[in-house]
Amino acid sequence: MEHGRGALMAQPDRWLAYGPQGQTIQLQDWFLPQFYQRGGDMALVGTATRDTVYEAPVSNHPLFLTGNQVGAFPRPPLYDFHGRARELYHLERAFRTDRAILLHAMGGMGKTALAREAAQWLTRTGLFRHGPCFLSFEQPVTAERIAQVLGTYLEGHAFESLSQDEQSNRARALFRSHDVLMVWDNFESVLEMFADPEAVSDPASTPMPMPGYNAETRRRIIDLFRDWTQDGRGRLLITCRPEETGLPGVRRVGLAGLARPDSLYLLAQVLHKYDLSLDDERFTPENLDALLDALQDHPLSIELVGPHLKRQRPEQIVADFHRLLEQFRGDAEVERNRSLLASLRFSTSRLSEQAQAALP
């Protein structure tokens, strides 16, 4: 609180509007909290218990792994992480009662970026004092591999020397006894609707087993999920495009576009990479709002279209974008994804002939 008051005194600007160019006024003030409690109100301050106190991290290795280590998270987003304060707060509250949370949204909405940021933040703040680990399902993953990644993250490579049954039993025990978060990324790859037709073909018709997720693999993964989430201290954060996954009891959290101020911060970061700024005289609050309306504040769309502002005005892009958008009307799935498709079409159509020939 003392640091917070000092910061308010040193920085007297107070926002009247959010965003990278939001209007401010100057005030000399500081935050003075007041707490009122009476009658039958729940006692928020009382005897400390294990569930109400954060404990210091316990580990003999960095808790948030990056690089090529088992359980390591992907690199940070190209244009850094922006916004999602409400979503991060919602996840933190939900993890106090729910053992598994499903983040679902269309492609490019930033599910993986949010999962990465949440894992790092909630480890730093002490909710997951044994740290987070990461596993992508884009390449075929088995229930045995899930157990191995968690065990290796928590206990090192010696875990891999255990037999498969020992690994399975040990990983279950570790997940239930540790304050650990495991991120299952791109879970849509497991779902039958996303399966490669060859991967689910009749095994009797091919001499060698085909890669991918068949019915038995999916069943074993769901059984592991059910087993791990019955009780205990471990938590799962799962990212997936559809919200229907077959995972029993998972709490579903839909992810929409960025809040408008956060879209502007992201756009400013994209422009900076291309030696541009929101201070460019071609940009006004009105034409930037129209552009972000067209992009529906979709993070990947902003990243794809932003570089074209170097040569085109926002209103020119909006006109072209809406023309492209009309080409992507159709069934419900296409309708939900047409903003992304239009962004991709807008960008790829401006590549050189040589680059376009290389796309297939």
VENTA-V362529 format. One line per field, one symbol per residue. burial: b if it has 16 or more other C-alpha atoms within 10 Angstrom, else e. Layout:
BEGIN
burial->???
END
This chain:
BEGIN
burial->eeeeeeebeeeeebeeebbeeeeeeeeeeeeeeeeeeeeeeeeeeeeeeeeeeeeebeeeeebbbbeeebbbbbeeeebebbbbeeebeebbeebeeebbbbbbbbbbbbbbbbbbbbbbbbbbebbbbbbbbbbbbeeebbbbbbbbbbbbbbbeeebeeeeeeebbebbbebbbebbbbbbbbbbbbbbeeeeeeeebeeeeeeeeebebbbeebbeebbebbeebbeebbbbbbbbbbbbebeeeebbbbebbbbbbbbbbbbbbbbbeeeeebbeeeebeeebbbbbbebbbbbbbbbbbbbbbbeeeebbebbeebeebbeebeeeeeeebebbbbbbeebbeeeeeeeeeeeee
END
